[in-house]
Amino acid sequence: MASRLFSRLRHTLLAALVAGSVAVPVSGMARPASVPAPAPTQVTPLRAATVAALAERYDVAREDIRAAERTATADDDPARAAALRAMEDPARHFLTFDGRDGGRTAEVVGDLATADHVAVLVPGADTSLDTYERFRAGAVALQHQLGARAAVVAWLGYETPGTVSVEILTSGRAVDAAPGLRRFVTEIAAARPSATISLLCHSYGTVVCARAVSGLRVGNVADVVLFGSPGTGYDDVAALHTSAEVWAGRGASDWIADVPHVQLFGTLGFGADPVSRGFGARIFPAGEGGHGDYLTPGSTSLRNLARIVAGQTPAAGPVSAGGPRA
């Protein structure tokens, strides 16, 4: 009886540690409320990334953005309406847009029709239309670092969990998101077969990518890059069942290092630390930055992420070892 009580107490304390480590550093961040929006236009898969085909897809998405902007204006939500008007800019290119339930988008930065390398960015918690420009800024910075022969797709293709929520501690949202990410990557690979594709996955997005890659056909993805990861829900790279090169990095000031790498009851927590030796990923130097700094212009992490996407060896430098900081 005493041993069972101790075991239950231990599990409860570990669960509390996981929850506290994730929630406390950003406890002031609240998930934005859902805003009404019309259903998007149904489109067929992109068969080829030609200039004409892309222009048609971008035009459809722009009309969907305009429809959402009109709805936000009618609903007396000036902040959302202003954000949507910025997205309507003809210089911006969306493959998909859905303004419902926090928003779903896939925005292309660069020229997908001529890109030799395509990076698909997968975001973590608290990413929605209301925080989207921060996410997009990272995509822009990465594309500038890569140059003209590369395109970056900011893929907000799922309902991200709130940082202060039960969902952030489980893989439920990732399980729901993974099929959509697989379909999207498969579509891009078919439309641009000569390009190499990399999945760049941040924070909770690493859980999404880990769930998605095992179902991708061999050759669709060259690299899977996990940064700022709380864990993936898998013990090691072999469990991902992917032929892609798997990389992991963590900034020296990233609070995610203090998240306990445990998995309780099969659903709570995300297990092994991707930057630990036992996980088996290739470790890249991610500099001194914090959890939101990986795509900051001029940073070590941004330079090395770009080098991985371009098929180059990351620049040498100190790396963050697995386990919590002292």
C-alpha positions as CSV (number, residue, x, y, z in Angstrom):
1,M,0.0,0.0,0.0
2,A,2.8,2.4,1.0
3,S,4.8,1.7,-2.2
4,R,1.7,2.3,-4.4
5,L,1.0,5.6,-2.6
6,F,4.6,6.7,-3.0
7,S,4.5,5.8,-6.7
8,R,1.3,7.8,-7.2
9,L,2.8,10.8,-5.4
10,R,5.9,10.6,-7.5
11,H,3.9,10.6,-10.7
12,T,1.9,13.5,-9.5
13,L,5.0,15.5,-8.6
14,L,6.6,14.8,-11.9
15,A,3.4,15.9,-13.7
16,A,3.4,19.1,-11.8
17,L,7.1,19.7,-12.7
18,V,6.3,19.2,-16.4
19,A,3.3,21.6,-16.2
20,G,5.1,24.2,-14.2
21,S,8.2,24.1,-16.3
22,V,6.2,24.8,-19.5
23,A,3.6,27.2,-18.1
24,V,5.5,29.4,-15.6
25,P,7.9,31.2,-18.0
26,V,5.1,32.4,-20.2
27,S,2.2,32.5,-17.7
28,G,1.3,36.0,-18.8
29,M,0.5,34.8,-22.4
30,A,-3.2,34.0,-23.0
31,R,-4.5,32.2,-26.1
32,P,-6.4,34.7,-28.3
33,A,-10.2,34.2,-28.7
34,S,-11.5,32.6,-31.8
35,V,-12.9,35.1,-34.4
36,P,-15.6,34.2,-36.9
37,A,-14.5,33.7,-40.5
38,P,-16.1,32.1,-43.6
39,A,-15.1,28.7,-44.9
40,P,-12.2,28.8,-47.4
41,T,-12.5,28.0,-51.1
42,Q,-11.9,24.4,-51.8
43,V,-8.9,23.8,-54.0
44,T,-7.3,20.8,-55.8
45,P,-3.8,19.8,-54.9
46,L,-1.0,21.8,-56.6
47,R,0.2,19.6,-59.4
48,A,3.2,21.7,-60.5
49,A,4.8,24.7,-59.0
50,T,4.7,26.8,-62.2
51,V,4.4,30.5,-62.2
52,A,0.8,30.3,-63.6
53,A,-0.3,27.6,-61.2
54,L,1.1,29.4,-58.2
55,A,-0.4,32.7,-59.2
56,E,-3.8,31.1,-59.4
57,R,-3.5,29.5,-56.0
58,Y,-2.2,32.8,-54.5
59,D,-5.2,34.7,-56.0
60,V,-7.7,32.2,-54.4
61,A,-6.1,32.5,-51.0
62,R,-6.1,36.3,-51.3
63,E,-9.8,36.3,-51.9
64,D,-10.3,34.1,-48.9
65,I,-8.3,36.6,-46.8
66,R,-10.5,39.4,-48.1
67,A,-13.6,37.5,-47.2
68,A,-12.3,37.0,-43.6
69,E,-11.3,40.7,-43.4
70,R,-14.9,41.7,-44.3
71,T,-16.2,39.3,-41.7
72,A,-13.9,40.7,-39.0
73,T,-14.9,44.3,-40.0
74,A,-18.6,43.4,-39.7
75,D,-17.9,41.7,-36.4
76,D,-16.3,44.9,-35.1
77,D,-12.9,43.4,-34.6
78,P,-10.5,46.2,-35.9
79,A,-7.3,44.4,-34.8
80,R,-8.1,41.2,-36.7
81,A,-9.3,43.2,-39.7
82,A,-6.1,45.2,-39.8
83,A,-4.0,42.0,-39.6
84,L,-5.9,40.5,-42.5
85,R,-5.5,43.7,-44.6
86,A,-1.8,43.3,-44.2
87,M,-2.0,39.7,-45.4
88,E,-3.9,40.9,-48.5
89,D,-0.8,42.7,-49.8
90,P,-0.2,41.5,-53.4
91,A,3.5,41.0,-52.6
92,R,2.5,38.3,-50.1
93,H,1.8,34.7,-51.3
94,F,-0.4,32.2,-49.5
95,L,-0.9,28.7,-50.8
96,T,-3.8,28.2,-48.3
97,F,-5.8,30.4,-45.9
98,D,-8.5,29.6,-43.4
99,G,-9.5,32.2,-40.9
100,R,-11.5,30.0,-38.6
101,D,-10.5,28.6,-35.2
102,G,-7.4,30.8,-34.7
103,G,-6.4,30.5,-38.4
104,R,-4.6,28.1,-40.8
105,T,-2.2,29.4,-43.3
106,A,0.7,28.4,-45.6
107,E,2.6,31.5,-46.7
108,V,5.4,31.3,-49.2
109,V,8.4,33.6,-48.8
110,G,10.6,33.5,-51.9
111,D,10.0,32.0,-55.3
112,L,8.6,28.4,-55.0
113,A,8.6,28.1,-58.8
114,T,12.5,28.3,-59.0
115,A,13.5,27.2,-55.5
116,D,16.2,24.5,-55.2
117,H,15.6,24.3,-51.5
118,V,12.3,24.5,-49.7
119,A,12.1,24.9,-45.9
120,V,8.7,24.3,-44.2
121,L,8.5,26.0,-40.8
122,V,6.3,24.4,-38.2
123,P,5.5,26.6,-35.2
124,G,4.8,25.8,-31.6
125,A,2.3,26.9,-29.0
126,D,0.3,30.2,-29.1
127,T,0.7,30.7,-32.8
128,S,-2.4,32.0,-34.5
129,L,-3.5,34.8,-36.8
130,D,-3.2,37.1,-33.8
131,T,0.5,36.3,-33.3
132,Y,1.2,35.4,-36.9
133,E,3.5,38.3,-37.9
134,R,6.0,37.1,-35.3
135,F,6.0,33.6,-36.9
136,R,6.2,35.1,-40.4
137,A,9.2,37.3,-39.4
138,G,11.2,34.2,-38.7
139,A,10.3,32.8,-42.2
140,V,11.4,36.1,-43.8
141,A,14.7,36.1,-41.9
142,L,15.4,32.5,-42.9
143,Q,14.7,33.1,-46.6
144,H,16.9,36.2,-46.6
145,Q,19.7,34.1,-45.0
146,L,19.2,31.4,-47.6
147,G,19.0,33.6,-50.7
148,A,17.2,33.7,-54.0
149,R,17.3,30.0,-54.8
150,A,15.4,29.0,-51.7
151,A,11.8,29.4,-50.5
152,V,10.4,29.2,-47.0
153,V,6.8,28.2,-46.3
154,A,5.4,29.3,-42.9
155,W,3.0,26.5,-42.3
156,L,0.4,27.3,-39.6
157,G,-1.7,24.2,-40.5
158,Y,-3.0,23.2,-37.2
159,E,-4.7,24.6,-34.0
160,T,-1.6,25.1,-31.8
161,P,-2.0,24.6,-28.1
162,G,-2.0,27.4,-25.6
163,T,1.2,27.6,-23.6
164,V,-0.9,27.7,-20.4
165,S,-3.2,24.8,-21.2
166,V,-3.6,21.0,-20.6
167,E,-3.0,20.5,-24.3
168,I,0.6,21.7,-24.2
169,L,1.5,18.7,-22.0
170,T,0.1,16.0,-24.4
171,S,0.6,15.0,-28.0
172,G,-3.2,15.3,-28.8
173,R,-2.9,18.4,-31.0
174,A,0.2,16.9,-32.7
175,V,-1.7,13.7,-33.5
176,D,-4.5,15.8,-35.1
177,A,-2.0,18.0,-37.0
178,A,0.3,15.3,-38.4
179,P,-1.9,14.1,-41.3
180,G,-2.3,17.7,-42.6
181,L,1.5,18.2,-42.5
182,R,2.1,15.0,-44.3
183,R,-0.4,15.9,-47.1
184,F,1.2,19.4,-47.4
185,V,4.7,18.1,-47.7
186,T,3.7,15.4,-50.2
187,E,2.0,18.1,-52.3
188,I,5.0,20.4,-52.3
189,A,7.3,17.4,-53.1
190,A,5.1,16.5,-56.1
191,A,4.8,20.1,-57.3
192,R,8.5,20.8,-57.0
193,P,10.2,17.4,-57.3
194,S,13.7,18.8,-58.1
195,A,13.9,20.7,-54.8
196,T,15.2,19.4,-51.5
197,I,12.6,19.8,-48.7
198,S,13.5,20.4,-45.0
199,L,11.1,20.4,-42.0
200,L,12.1,23.0,-39.5
201,C,10.2,22.4,-36.3
202,H,10.1,24.7,-33.2
203,S,9.0,23.9,-29.7
204,Y,5.6,22.0,-29.7
205,G,6.0,21.9,-33.5
206,T,8.7,19.2,-33.0
207,V,6.0,17.0,-31.6
208,V,4.0,17.6,-34.7
209,C,6.9,16.8,-37.0
210,A,7.8,13.7,-35.2
211,R,4.3,12.4,-35.6
212,A,4.2,13.4,-39.3
213,V,7.5,12.1,-40.7
214,S,7.0,8.4,-40.2
215,G,4.1,8.6,-42.6
216,L,6.0,10.4,-45.3
217,R,7.2,8.6,-48.4
218,V,11.0,8.0,-48.6
219,G,12.6,10.9,-50.3
220,N,10.0,13.6,-49.6
221,V,12.1,15.2,-46.8
222,A,15.9,15.5,-46.7
223,D,16.2,17.0,-43.2
224,V,14.1,17.2,-40.1
225,V,15.4,19.9,-37.7
226,L,14.2,20.0,-34.1
227,F,14.9,23.2,-32.2
228,G,13.7,24.4,-28.8
229,S,12.1,21.0,-28.3
230,P,10.4,19.8,-25.1
231,G,10.8,16.2,-26.5
232,T,9.0,14.5,-29.4
233,G,7.1,11.7,-27.7
234,Y,9.7,9.2,-29.0
235,D,12.7,7.6,-27.4
236,D,15.1,8.1,-30.3
237,V,15.6,8.9,-33.9
238,A,15.1,5.2,-35.0
239,A,11.5,5.4,-33.6
240,L,10.7,8.2,-36.0
241,H,11.0,5.7,-38.9
242,T,12.4,8.3,-41.4
243,S,15.2,8.3,-43.9
244,A,15.7,12.0,-43.4
245,E,18.7,13.4,-41.5
246,V,17.4,14.4,-38.1
247,W,19.0,17.4,-36.4
248,A,18.5,18.9,-33.0
249,G,19.7,22.2,-31.4
250,R,18.9,24.3,-28.3
251,G,20.0,27.8,-27.4
252,A,22.0,28.2,-24.3
253,S,19.4,30.5,-22.7
254,D,16.3,28.5,-23.8
255,W,14.1,27.8,-20.8
256,I,12.9,24.6,-22.5
257,A,16.1,23.0,-21.1
258,D,14.5,22.9,-17.7
259,V,11.5,20.9,-18.8
260,P,11.7,17.4,-17.3
261,H,12.1,14.8,-20.0
262,V,9.5,12.3,-18.7
263,Q,6.5,10.6,-20.2
264,L,3.8,9.6,-17.8
265,F,0.8,7.3,-18.4
266,G,1.8,7.2,-22.0
267,T,0.3,10.6,-22.8
268,L,1.7,13.2,-20.4
269,G,5.1,14.8,-21.3
270,F,7.3,14.1,-24.3
271,G,10.1,11.8,-23.1
272,A,13.7,11.9,-24.4
273,D,15.5,15.1,-24.9
274,P,16.3,15.5,-28.6
275,V,19.7,17.1,-27.9
276,S,20.8,14.2,-25.6
277,R,23.3,11.7,-26.9
278,G,20.9,8.8,-26.5
279,F,18.3,10.3,-28.8
280,G,20.7,10.0,-31.7
281,A,20.1,13.3,-33.6
282,R,22.9,15.3,-35.2
283,I,23.5,18.2,-32.9
284,F,24.0,21.7,-34.4
285,P,25.3,24.8,-32.5
286,A,22.3,27.1,-31.7
287,G,24.1,29.9,-30.0
288,E,23.2,31.8,-26.9
289,G,19.6,32.7,-27.6
290,G,16.4,31.9,-25.8
291,H,13.3,30.0,-26.8
292,G,12.0,32.6,-29.2
293,D,15.4,33.6,-30.7
294,Y,16.2,30.8,-33.2
295,L,15.3,32.8,-36.3
296,T,16.7,36.1,-35.2
297,P,18.7,37.8,-37.9
298,G,22.4,37.6,-37.3
299,S,22.1,34.7,-34.8
300,T,24.2,31.5,-34.8
301,S,21.0,29.5,-34.9
302,L,19.7,31.2,-38.0
303,R,22.9,30.8,-39.9
304,N,23.1,27.1,-39.0
305,L,19.5,26.4,-39.8
306,A,20.1,28.0,-43.2
307,R,23.2,25.9,-43.8
308,I,21.3,22.7,-43.0
309,V,18.5,23.6,-45.4
310,A,21.1,24.4,-48.1
311,G,22.8,21.0,-47.6
312,Q,25.8,22.4,-45.9
313,T,27.5,21.5,-42.7
314,P,26.6,23.7,-39.8
315,A,29.3,26.1,-38.6
316,A,31.3,24.9,-35.6
317,G,30.5,26.2,-32.1
318,P,29.5,25.2,-28.6
319,V,26.3,23.1,-28.4
320,S,23.8,22.7,-25.6
321,A,24.0,19.3,-23.9
322,G,20.9,17.3,-22.9
323,G,19.5,17.7,-19.4
324,P,18.5,20.7,-17.3
325,R,20.8,23.6,-16.8
326,A,22.7,23.9,-13.6
